[in-house]
Amino acid sequence: MTGAHAAALKTNARPAPALELSGIHKHFGAFHALKNIELTVNRGEFVCFLGPSGCGKTTLLRIIAGLEIQTSGTILQAGRDISRLPPADRDYGIVFQSYALFPNLTIAENVAYGLVNRRVSRVDITTRVNELLKLVGLPDSGGKFPSQLSGGQQQRIALARAIATSPGLLLLDEPLSALDALERVRLRQEIRSLQQRLGITTIMVTHDQEEALSMADRIVVMNHGVIEQVGTPMEIYREPASPFVVDFVGKANVLEGLVTATGKLKLGDHTLDCAQCTETGRSVRTYLRPEDIVARPIEAGDANVIDAAIEKVEFLGSYCLVRVTATGFPSALTVYLSLNFLSEQALEVGSRLKLKILTERLRMFGA
């Protein structure tokens, strides 16, 4: 191979992923916190680790940061093996739930902290700090102290400090959980917008499914130390890979069923048309989202239409969570209906209505 050819191949080679985790295990004595974690994070991607408390998501983030050391497995950042490097030798910025600002330093000094440690010149530090304070929407707060700012403002400063050194990776450990609901929604939009503008590879830990669905390019759903599914928000919501993912992300009606023939699914006393039902005699547990049971013009003879009575209406603003009992079904169903539809049709508790089940949206697992 000629030198020119080798140089051309090197030029055309794709850069290494931002982060590669291979065979990550973590044991605390006899307890296995993480089991064989395999994950690749692409450059510029926003990835959320999502799962309940104790599922291992924070432990995994701490291992990436070097704050915990894995029992086994390797971590590559941009192709560089960082598996056993101390935190100071890894290329990341981190934001914690508790802000972790230095109370005795001004806001400008907090933001500049990493730059000072790297012996950046005073002029460059001042320029960078002013740039970052403007970026997070607090250009006039440099002379204040953390105690003079709200929780949301303090978290913005923590974010500015984390990205001050232009790290290759930004780690967010439940950064919004200490904030009130309105501030949480506002700040998650700002964080996502900032991440896209800077193109910084970001990993965020959260137990809030709404945060993950609204912010992430991809979601890593974790449970009991293993990855249940990795996918886009739409894939996680529409094509859950396991019963746990269906239950944890969004709401779902759960019904026991039986495939009685090709294309036929029996739920209670109802036999529905279901194109994905192919294994005759198979007992299944079916999961159906509330928005996939719909009130719409009904065609005569449609096997997937049920007759239901409204049992409870939970007002949620522009739409309502409506609990219905359907003739022939063993359990109640939950559906979403718009407030306008309920008003126009004069529907209330006790009213009857026809609903169509969108069986193409059903997710089925072995009973």
N, C-alpha and C positions, 0 to 999 in steps of 0.2 A: 504493500500500500504506500503510495507516494505521500510526502508530507502535506502537499496541497489537498489531497483527498482526505487525509485524516483531519485536517483543519476544517474542511467543509462539513464532514460528519459531526465534528464537535460543535460547529456553529449551528447545525440543524437539529442537534440533540435537544430534546425537551428538558427543561429544568426539573430538578427533583421536586417532589411534592413538598409543601410547607412542613408537613409532619407525617411521620409513619410510625405507628405503634404495632409491634409484632410480639405475639405471645406474652402479653403482660399479665402476670399473676401477682397478687398481693395477699400475703397471709399475716394475720395478727394472732400468733399462737395457732390454735386449732381452727380459728375462724378464717374462712376464705372470702376476703372482701372483693377481690377481682379474680375472674377466671378466664384466662386465655383471650384477652382483649386484642382484636385485630382491627385496625382502623387507619385509613389514609385521609388526610385533610389537604385539600388543594390550596394553592396560593390564592389569596384574596377572598377566600371562602369564609362565610359566617356559619359556624356549626354550633348547635345547642346540644348539650348533654341533658337529657330530660328523664326524670324518674322520681319515684317517691323517696322519702327520707330513708337512708340506710341502704340505698341500692348500689352505692359505690361511685357515684358520679363525682363527688367532691374529692374522694381519694384519688381518682384517676387524674383530675385536674392538678392535684398537689404532686402527683408523680411526674406529670409533664413539667411542672415548675421546679422539680428537684427538692421540694419541701418534704416529700416522702420518697423513699427508694423502693422500687418494685422488688419483689422476691425473685422474679425472673422475667426475662423478656428484654427487648431492645426498643430504644426510641431514637429515631433519626429526625433531625430538624434540617430541612434543606439539604438532605444528603449527608449531614454530619452526625456522627454517633454521639449523643449527649446522655446516654443511658446512666452513666455514673458521675456525671459532672455536677459540681455544687451549683446552687441557684445563681450565684454571681457570674458563673461562666456560661450561662444559658442566655439566649437572645429573646427575652420577652418582657412585657410590661404586665402588671397584674392590678386588678381592682377588686377589693374585698367588699363584702356586704356592709361592714362597719365603717367604711370610708378610710379608716386608718391614717388620717391626716395627723401631722405633728401639731399639737395645740399651741405650742410655744413659738411656732414659726408663722410668719405671714403667709398669705395665699401665694404670693409670688415666690417666696422661699420654698414653700412646699412643692410647687410646680418645678422649681429649678433644682430640686434635691439630687436627682440622678445626674443632671448635667454638671453640677459642682463636683460630684464624686468622680466624674470622668475628666475633670480638669479642663472643661471648656472655658474659653475666655469670657470675661465679664460682659463684654459688649455683645458677644454672640448669645450668652445666656439671657440678657435683657431682651434682645430681639426675639428669641425663641419663646420666652415666657409671654411677652405681649401678644405674639402671634397665636399662642395656644389659648390664652384667656379670651381673645376675640373669637376664636374658633368655637369655644364652648359657651359663648354668649355672656361672658362675665368680664368685659374689658376693663372695667373700673374697680375691680375687687382686689387688685394686687396688694394694696396696703392693709387690707382687713385681716382678721384672724378667723380661723375656722368656726369658732363659737358665734361669730356675727352672721353666719350664713345659715340658710335653711338646709334641711337634709338633702333636698334635690340639688341645691347649689354645691354642697360639699361633695356630692357624688360626681358632679361635673368637674370639680377641681381634681378629685382622685383620678378621673379619666384623663384629664390633661397631664397630670404628673406621669401616668402610666405610658403615655405615648410621646413624652418629651424627648426621649432618646431615639425616637424612630425605630422601635423594636420590630423584629421580624414576625412576632406573634403577640397578640393581645389576649390575656386570660381574664375572664370576668366571673367571679365567684358569687353568684346570686346578688348582683349589684343593685337590684331594685326592690328586694324583699322588705327592706326597712322603711320604704316610702309609702305614703298614702296612695289610694287608688288613682286619683287624677294625675298626681305627679309621676306615678309609675308609667301610665300610658304615655304621657308627654315625653318622659325621658327615654323610653324605649324607642320612640320614633326618632329622637335626636341621636341616640347611639347608633341606630341602624343607618341613618343618613350620613353620619360622620364616618362610619366604617366604610360605606360605599365610596364616599368622597376620597378617603385616604387609600383605599384598596388594601387595608391591613388585614391579614389573616387573623380571625377572631374565634375563640372558643368560649362559650358562655355556659355555665352551670345554672340550671333552674329546675324547680319542681312545678312551675306554672305553665301549663300547656298553652295558654293563650299567648304568653310571651314567646314561647318557642315557635308556635305556628306563625306569628306575625313578624318575627325578626329573622329567622334562620333561612339560609340556603338549603341546609340539610339538618335533620334532627337525628340524634343517636338516642334511641329509647333504651333505657337500662332498667334491669330488675334483678335483684339478688346477685349482683356482681357480674352479670353477663349482659351482652348486647342483644336485645330482643329484635331490633330492626334498625336499619339505617336507611333514610330516604328523604325526599323533599317533603315539605309540609303536606302537600296534596297527596303524595303517596302514603304517608303515614296515616292520614285521615281516611282516605278513600280505599286504600289497599292494605289494611293492617295485616301483619304477618302472623299474629298470634292473638288468642283471646285476651291476654294481658294488655296488648297495645290497643285493642278495641275499647276495653274497659277504662284504660288510663287516659286516653286521648279522646275527648268528646264524650257525648252521651250515647247510649245504645239500648235498644230493646233486645232482650235476650229471650229466645223461644226455642223449646225443644221441638224437633221436627223429624220427619221420616220421608225419604225419597221412595215413593210408592211405584214409580215408573219413570222411564226416561222423560225428562222435562216436566215432572210432576212432584210437588212438595206438599206434604200434608202437615199443617200446623193446626193443632186442635181438631175441630170438625171441618176445617177448610182445606181444600186441595187447590193449590195455586199453580199457575203456569210458571215454570222456572227453567230457563234454558240451560243454566249451569248445573242442573241436577241430572247426573248421568249414571250414578252408581245405585241401581235399584236395590232396595232393601237396606240402604245405609241410614243409620240413625245419626242425626246431625244436631249440633247446637248452632242456631242461627242468630246473627247480630244485625240489627237494622237501625240506622240512625233516625232520630225523630223527624228530620226534614225529608226522609225518603218514604214517609207515609203522607200522602198529599191529598188535599181537597181540590179537585179539578173536575171539569165536565166529564161525566162517566159514559162510556160506550156500552150499549146493551150487550149482555152476555159476557162481559169482561170477568174472567175468573178471579182476578186479583183485587176485586172490589169487596170491601167489607162494610157491614152496617154497624155503626157505633153510637154510643151514647156518651155525652160529656159528663165526666165524674168530678173533675176539678180543673180550675183555670188559674194558673200562676202568672200574674202580670209582670212582664219584664221590659216594659217600654213599648217599642214599636211592634213587638211580637209577644206572643204568650206561649208558655209551656202548658199544653193541654193534656190532661190524663183522660183517656177514654177506655170504656169497656166495650169490647166487640163481641157480637153474638158468635158463639162457637169457639172463642179463644179462651185458653185456660188462665190467662193472666191479662192484666190491664196493659195498655200501650201508651207511650208518651209521644206526642206529635207537636211540631211547631206550627202555629197558625198566626197569621198577621192580625194585629189589632183591627185593622180596617176590614178584613174578611169577617171577623167575628161580629163587628158592628153592622156591616152591610147585611149579613145573613141573620142578624138578631139571635145569635147563638149564645147560650148561657148554660150553666150547670143543669143537666136534665135533658137538654136538646139532643136530637138525633141528627146524624149526618152520614153521608156516604164518603168513604175514604179509599184511595187506591194505594196498594203496596207496590213499590217499585222493586220487583224481585231481582232485577239486574244489579241492584245496589247491595243485595244481601251478601254478607260474608258468612261462610259456613266452615265449621271445624267439627271434628269428630266429637260425638256426644260424650 
